[in-house]
Amino acid sequence: MNTLLKKLCALTGVLLLVLALAAPAYAAAPDGAPAAEEQAQDDSIGLKAIAAGIAVGVAAAGGAVGMGLATAKSAEGIARQPEAEGKIRTMLMLGLVFIETAIIYALLVVILIIFVL
């Protein structure tokens, strides 16, 4: 668990570094800069795309980690107590459904960000 936490911290640090280095690219205006309203609209679309990408990425990564841990622990439980396989498998499927539901909710939020806001 300690190595997983270290990897997660390193991944978060790399993500923050990439976002920090990309910030000046958004601040620079091109030579033939459009009107202020068009520029604001373009910035809004770009920021929506970035927010949607980050939201889906975090939801998918969190869901994948959760599903992997749940599957590993259920396989470990079945290996320890083969007679409880039915109950363990039922609880695993129920847990996976709840995790997948959370990911689908994140996808719906992203769709709302793109088309409504």
MDTraj code that builds the backbone (N, CA, C; nanometers):
import mdtraj as md
import numpy as np

residues = "MET ASN THR LEU LEU LYS LYS LEU CYS ALA LEU THR GLY VAL LEU LEU LEU VAL LEU ALA LEU ALA ALA PRO ALA TYR ALA ALA ALA PRO ASP GLY ALA PRO ALA ALA GLU GLU GLN ALA GLN ASP ASP SER ILE GLY LEU LYS ALA ILE ALA ALA GLY ILE ALA VAL GLY VAL ALA ALA ALA GLY GLY ALA VAL GLY MET GLY LEU ALA THR ALA LYS SER ALA GLU GLY ILE ALA ARG GLN PRO GLU ALA GLU GLY LYS ILE ARG THR MET LEU MET LEU GLY LEU VAL PHE ILE GLU THR ALA ILE ILE TYR ALA LEU LEU VAL VAL ILE LEU ILE ILE PHE VAL LEU".split()
xyz = np.array([
    [0.0828, -0.1186, 0.0000],
    [0.0000, 0.0000, 0.0000],
    [0.0875, 0.1253, 0.0000],
    [0.2036, 0.1152, 0.0641],
    [0.2943, 0.2284, 0.0710],
    [0.3477, 0.2634, -0.0676],
    [0.3801, 0.1626, -0.1494],
    [0.4300, 0.1899, -0.2849],
    [0.3189, 0.2493, -0.3719],
    [0.1950, 0.2059, -0.3503],
    [0.0834, 0.2615, -0.4254],
    [0.0658, 0.4089, -0.3935],
    [0.0792, 0.4446, -0.2670],
    [0.0686, 0.5845, -0.2259],
    [0.1815, 0.6680, -0.2856],
    [0.3016, 0.6131, -0.2896],
    [0.4149, 0.6841, -0.3496],
    [0.3924, 0.7059, -0.4990],
    [0.3432, 0.6038, -0.5672],
    [0.3168, 0.6167, -0.7105],
    [0.2070, 0.7186, -0.7374],
    [0.1049, 0.7191, -0.6533],
    [-0.0045, 0.8145, -0.6685],
    [0.0440, 0.9572, -0.6457],
    [0.1280, 0.9775, -0.5467],
    [0.1856, 1.1112, -0.5226],
    [0.2737, 1.1547, -0.6385],
    [0.3530, 1.0633, -0.6933],
    [0.4379, 1.0967, -0.8063],
    [0.3541, 1.1320, -0.9286],
    [0.2477, 1.0573, -0.9533],
    [0.1599, 1.0852, -1.0663],
    [0.0917, 1.2201, -1.0510],
    [0.0485, 1.2515, -0.9293],
    [-0.0135, 1.3814, -0.9037],
    [0.0863, 1.4939, -0.9252],
    [0.2088, 1.4751, -0.8812],
    [0.3123, 1.5764, -0.9016],
    [0.3415, 1.6005, -1.0487],
    [0.3490, 1.4934, -1.1252],
    [0.3735, 1.5069, -1.2692],
    [0.2581, 1.5792, -1.3371],
    [0.1348, 1.5468, -1.2984],
    [0.0180, 1.6125, -1.3555],
    [0.0187, 1.7620, -1.3251],
    [0.0487, 1.7979, -1.2012],
    [0.0550, 1.9397, -1.1649],
    [0.1673, 2.0117, -1.2395],
    [0.2809, 1.9453, -1.2590],
    [0.3912, 2.0050, -1.3330],
    [0.3531, 2.0293, -1.4787],
    [0.2866, 1.9333, -1.5398],
    [0.2441, 1.9498, -1.6796],
    [0.1439, 2.0640, -1.6920],
    [0.0496, 2.0718, -1.6006],
    [-0.0479, 2.1808, -1.6052],
    [0.0185, 2.3157, -1.5812],
    [0.1165, 2.3216, -1.4925],
    [0.1863, 2.4473, -1.4646],
    [0.2688, 2.4911, -1.5847],
    [0.3288, 2.3969, -1.6546],
    [0.4098, 2.4320, -1.7711],
    [0.3239, 2.4691, -1.8913],
    [0.1997, 2.4213, -1.8955],
    [0.1115, 2.4516, -2.0077],
    [0.0428, 2.5865, -1.9921],
    [0.0435, 2.6442, -1.8726],
    [-0.0271, 2.7700, -1.8472],
    [0.0224, 2.8854, -1.9345],
    [0.1525, 2.9066, -1.9553],
    [0.1954, 3.0180, -2.0409],
    [0.1473, 3.0054, -2.1848],
    [0.1254, 2.8853, -2.2326],
    [0.0776, 2.8684, -2.3697],
    [-0.0627, 2.9252, -2.3864],
    [-0.1422, 2.9192, -2.2815],
    [-0.2767, 2.9746, -2.2887],
    [-0.2771, 3.1261, -2.2686],
    [-0.1723, 3.1804, -2.2091],
    [-0.1670, 3.3233, -2.1821],
    [-0.1235, 3.4031, -2.3047],
    [-0.0497, 3.3438, -2.3947],
    [0.0013, 3.4153, -2.5111],
    [-0.1086, 3.4366, -2.6136],
    [-0.1147, 3.5585, -2.6676],
    [-0.2129, 3.5912, -2.7715],
    [-0.1485, 3.5720, -2.9086],
    [-0.2195, 3.5158, -3.0045],
    [-0.1638, 3.5006, -3.1391],
    [-0.1530, 3.6368, -3.2085],
    [-0.0805, 3.6385, -3.3205],
    [-0.0573, 3.7648, -3.3925],
    [-0.1869, 3.8268, -3.4419],
    [-0.2713, 3.7513, -3.5072],
    [-0.3987, 3.8031, -3.5570],
    [-0.5073, 3.7762, -3.4550],
    [-0.5011, 3.8396, -3.3390],
    [-0.5947, 3.8129, -3.2305],
    [-0.7360, 3.8560, -3.2686],
    [-0.8361, 3.7691, -3.2486],
    [-0.9744, 3.8047, -3.2819],
    [-1.0322, 3.9026, -3.1801],
    [-1.1559, 3.9395, -3.1994],
    [-1.2233, 4.0324, -3.1085],
    [-1.2327, 3.9717, -2.9692],
    [-1.2577, 4.0571, -2.8704],
    [-1.2591, 4.0131, -2.7304],
    [-1.3675, 3.9090, -2.7048],
    [-1.4856, 3.9253, -2.7663],
    [-1.5941, 3.8288, -2.7444],
    [-1.5592, 3.6931, -2.8026],
    [-1.5012, 3.6923, -2.9216],
    [-1.4625, 3.5653, -2.9821],
    [-1.3511, 3.4991, -2.9019],
    [-1.2591, 3.5801, -2.8522],
    [-1.1502, 3.5264, -2.7719],
    [-1.2037, 3.4650, -2.6425],
    [-1.2994, 3.5310, -2.5774],
    [-1.3581, 3.4779, -2.4548],
    [-1.4322, 3.3472, -2.4828],
    [-1.5009, 3.3395, -2.5956],
    [-1.5729, 3.2171, -2.6316],
    [-1.4748, 3.1034, -2.6576],
    [-1.3653, 3.1320, -2.7274],
    [-1.2653, 3.0292, -2.7538],
    [-1.2005, 2.9813, -2.6250],
    [-1.1716, 3.0735, -2.5330],
    [-1.1125, 3.0345, -2.4057],
    [-1.2085, 2.9466, -2.3268],
    [-1.3364, 2.9798, -2.3316],
    [-1.4356, 2.9023, -2.2583],
    [-1.4436, 2.7598, -2.3118],
    [-1.4406, 2.7459, -2.4420],
    [-1.4469, 2.6123, -2.5018],
    [-1.3230, 2.5317, -2.4652],
    [-1.2086, 2.5969, -2.4687],
    [-1.0848, 2.5269, -2.4331],
    [-1.0825, 2.4834, -2.2880],
    [-1.1282, 2.5708, -2.2001],
    [-1.1303, 2.5361, -2.0581],
    [-1.2310, 2.4253, -2.0291],
    [-1.3435, 2.4252, -2.1006],
    [-1.4404, 2.3166, -2.0851],
    [-1.3777, 2.1835, -2.1267],
    [-1.3023, 2.1864, -2.2359],
    [-1.2388, 2.0630, -2.2829],
    [-1.1364, 2.0120, -2.1823],
    [-1.0590, 2.1032, -2.1252],
    [-0.9603, 2.0624, -2.0256],
    [-1.0295, 2.0059, -1.9027],
    [-1.1339, 2.0738, -1.8549],
    [-1.2070, 2.0260, -1.7370],
    [-1.2703, 1.8899, -1.7627],
    [-1.3270, 1.8713, -1.8803],
    [-1.3901, 1.7434, -1.9135],
    [-1.2862, 1.6313, -1.9192],
    [-1.1729, 1.6593, -1.9791],
    [-1.0679, 1.5583, -1.9874],
    [-1.0149, 1.5174, -1.8512],
    [-0.9922, 1.6160, -1.7655],
    [-0.9420, 1.5858, -1.6315],
    [-1.0468, 1.5083, -1.5516],
    [-1.1729, 1.5486, -1.5608],
    [-1.2786, 1.4820, -1.4840],
    [-1.2951, 1.3365, -1.5258],
    [-1.2987, 1.3115, -1.6552],
    [-1.3139, 1.1734, -1.7015],
    [-1.1898, 1.0918, -1.6675],
    [-1.0730, 1.1521, -1.6801],
    [-0.9493, 1.0803, -1.6480],
    [-0.9417, 1.0398, -1.5019],
    [-0.9750, 1.1328, -1.4124],
    [-0.9706, 1.1026, -1.2692],
    [-1.0760, 0.9972, -1.2337],
    [-1.1954, 1.0100, -1.2895],
    [-1.3009, 0.9124, -1.2598],
    [-1.2630, 0.7733, -1.3111],
    [-1.2103, 0.7670, -1.4320],
    [-1.1731, 0.6372, -1.4889],
    [-1.0558, 0.5756, -1.4124],
    [-0.9582, 0.6572, -1.3752],
    [-0.8431, 0.6049, -1.3022],
    [-0.8850, 0.5563, -1.1636],
    [-0.9672, 0.6352, -1.0950],
    [-1.0139, 0.5935, -0.9631],
    [-1.0978, 0.4673, -0.9692],
    [-1.1846, 0.4603, -1.0693],
    [-1.2661, 0.3402, -1.0866],
    [-1.1827, 0.2169, -1.1188],
    [-1.0810, 0.2354, -1.2017],
    [-0.9951, 0.1223, -1.2378],
    [-0.9176, 0.0716, -1.1170],
    [-0.8664, 0.1634, -1.0362],
    [-0.7945, 0.1224, -0.9158],
    [-0.8891, 0.0509, -0.8197],
    [-1.0091, 0.1062, -0.8021],
    [-1.1064, 0.0436, -0.7131],
    [-1.1478, -0.0945, -0.7605],
    [-1.1712, -0.1078, -0.8892],
    [-1.2107, -0.2388, -0.9432],
    [-1.0969, -0.3395, -0.9303],
    [-0.9758, -0.2950, -0.9540],
    [-0.8614, -0.3850, -0.9410],
    [-0.8425, -0.4341, -0.7989],
    [-0.8543, -0.3416, -0.7032],
    [-0.8403, -0.3818, -0.5629],
    [-0.9536, -0.4745, -0.5202],
    [-1.0745, -0.4454, -0.5633],
    [-1.1886, -0.5303, -0.5267],
    [-1.1728, -0.6707, -0.5844],
    [-1.1290, -0.6791, -0.7082],
    [-1.1098, -0.8098, -0.7716],
    [-0.9980, -0.8880, -0.7028],
    [-0.8902, -0.8190, -0.6692],
    [-0.7787, -0.8862, -0.6020],
    [-0.8203, -0.9385, -0.4655],
    [-0.8929, -0.8565, -0.3902],
    [-0.9345, -0.8989, -0.2568],
    [-1.0376, -1.0115, -0.2628],
    [-1.1237, -1.0088, -0.3643],
    [-1.2216, -1.1181, -0.3750],
    [-1.1533, -1.2486, -0.4140],
    [-1.0545, -1.2403, -0.5021],
    [-0.9805, -1.3616, -0.5383],
    [-0.9053, -1.4162, -0.4175],
    [-0.8518, -1.3265, -0.3366],
    [-0.7829, -1.3684, -0.2145],
    [-0.8809, -1.4329, -0.1166],
    [-0.9998, -1.3735, -0.1039],
    [-1.1003, -1.4304, -0.0144],
    [-1.1483, -1.5669, -0.0606],
    [-1.1660, -1.5834, -0.1914],
    [-1.2093, -1.7136, -0.2440],
    [-1.0996, -1.8172, -0.2240],
    [-0.9741, -1.7753, -0.2375],
    [-0.8641, -1.8694, -0.2172],
    [-0.8562, -1.9139, -0.0713],
    [-0.8893, -1.8246, 0.0214],
    [-0.8857, -1.8595, 0.1632],
    [-1.0048, -1.9459, 0.2042],
    [-1.1233, -1.9124, 0.1513],
    [-1.2447, -1.9860, 0.1865],
    [-1.3222, -2.0220, 0.0597],
    [-1.2872, -2.1312, -0.0033],
    [-1.3564, -2.1690, -0.1273],
    [-1.5054, -2.1966, -0.1080],
    [-1.5463, -2.2345, 0.0141],
    [-1.6885, -2.2639, 0.0362],
    [-1.7737, -2.1375, 0.0362],
    [-1.7134, -2.0200, 0.0524],
    [-1.7879, -1.8929, 0.0521],
    [-1.7803, -1.8234, -0.0840],
    [-1.7490, -1.8988, -0.1864],
    [-1.7297, -1.8394, -0.3195],
    [-1.8544, -1.7678, -0.3698],
    [-1.9696, -1.8238, -0.3511],
    [-2.0936, -1.7634, -0.3999],
    [-2.1216, -1.6281, -0.3365],
    [-2.1061, -1.6200, -0.2041],
    [-2.1309, -1.4937, -0.1343],
    [-2.0271, -1.3884, -0.1713],
    [-1.9019, -1.4321, -0.1819],
    [-1.7957, -1.3367, -0.2169],
    [-1.8173, -1.2838, -0.3579],
    [-1.8512, -1.3719, -0.4490],
    [-1.8727, -1.3294, -0.5877],
    [-1.9920, -1.2339, -0.5984],
    [-2.0971, -1.2611, -0.5236],
    [-2.2141, -1.1725, -0.5241],
    [-2.1779, -1.0340, -0.4739],
    [-2.1040, -1.0275, -0.3650],
    [-2.0628, -0.8984, -0.3103],
    [-1.9670, -0.8265, -0.4051],
    [-1.8799, -0.9016, -0.4728],
    [-1.7889, -0.8417, -0.5698],
    [-1.8665, -0.7768, -0.6834],
    [-1.9638, -0.8476, -0.7384],
    [-2.0420, -0.7931, -0.8494],
    [-2.1207, -0.6703, -0.8068],
    [-2.1759, -0.6733, -0.6877],
    [-2.2496, -0.5578, -0.6373],
    [-2.1569, -0.4373, -0.6211],
    [-2.0385, -0.4604, -0.5672],
    [-1.9408, -0.3520, -0.5522],
    [-1.8952, -0.2970, -0.6857],
    [-1.8718, -0.3838, -0.7835],
    [-1.8297, -0.3382, -0.9159],
    [-1.9388, -0.2559, -0.9836],
    [-2.0636, -0.2936, -0.9612],
    [-2.1746, -0.2160, -1.0178],
    [-2.1774, -0.0763, -0.9587],
    [-2.1563, -0.0642, -0.8281],
    [-2.1557, 0.0680, -0.7649],
    [-2.0382, 0.1531, -0.8133],
    [-1.9224, 0.0915, -0.8312],
    [-1.8067, 0.1658, -0.8819],
    [-1.8339, 0.2144, -1.0240],
    [-1.8875, 0.1278, -1.1066],
    [-1.9163, 0.1649, -1.2456],
    [-2.0235, 0.2742, -1.2521],
    [-2.1190, 0.2703, -1.1610],
    [-2.2214, 0.3744, -1.1554],
    [-2.1594, 0.5103, -1.1256],
    [-2.0623, 0.5139, -1.0361],
    [-1.9948, 0.6404, -1.0052],
    [-1.9212, 0.6938, -1.1274],
    [-1.8616, 0.6063, -1.2050],
    [-1.7918, 0.6492, -1.3268],
    [-1.8920, 0.7025, -1.4294],
    [-2.0061, 0.6388, -1.4416],
    [-2.1079, 0.6859, -1.5357],
    [-2.1618, 0.8220, -1.4921],
    [-2.1779, 0.8433, -1.3606],
    [-2.2202, 0.9750, -1.3124],
    [-2.1170, 1.0812, -1.3494],
    [-1.9907, 1.0489, -1.3385],
    [-1.8858, 1.1435, -1.3773],
    [-1.8955, 1.1748, -1.5262],
    [-1.9251, 1.0745, -1.6078],
    [-1.9417, 1.0976, -1.7509],
    [-2.0607, 1.1897, -1.7776],
    [-2.1697, 1.1709, -1.7043],
    [-2.2852, 1.2595, -1.7203],
    [-2.2522, 1.4034, -1.6814],
    [-2.1750, 1.4212, -1.5758],
    [-2.1338, 1.5555, -1.5353],
    [-2.0489, 1.6198, -1.6435],
    [-1.9612, 1.5429, -1.7041],
    [-1.8771, 1.5956, -1.8122],
    [-1.9626, 1.6353, -1.9320],
    [-2.0616, 1.5554, -1.9646],
    [-2.1506, 1.5909, -2.0754],
    [-2.2253, 1.7196, -2.0439],
    [-2.2680, 1.7359, -1.9194],
    [-2.3336, 1.8603, -1.8798],
    [-2.2374, 1.9788, -1.8888],
    [-2.1137, 1.9589, -1.8493],
    [-2.0145, 2.0680, -1.8591],
    [-1.9977, 2.1100, -2.0041],
    [-1.9887, 2.0147, -2.0931],
    [-1.9626, 2.0473, -2.2340],
    [-2.0822, 2.1145, -2.2986],
    [-2.2018, 2.0626, -2.2788],
    [-2.3165, 2.1104, -2.3562],
    [-2.4025, 2.2145, -2.2850],
    [-2.3995, 2.2235, -2.1517],
    [-2.4879, 2.3153, -2.0815],
    [-2.4140, 2.4399, -2.0368],
    [-2.2963, 2.4255, -1.9813],
    [-2.2242, 2.5422, -1.9289],
    [-2.1570, 2.6223, -2.0385],
])
top = md.Topology()
chain = top.add_chain()
for i, resn in enumerate(residues, 1):
    res = top.add_residue(resn, chain, resSeq=i)
    for name in ("N", "CA", "C"):
        top.add_atom(name, md.element.get_by_symbol(name[0]), res)
traj = md.Trajectory(xyz[None], top)
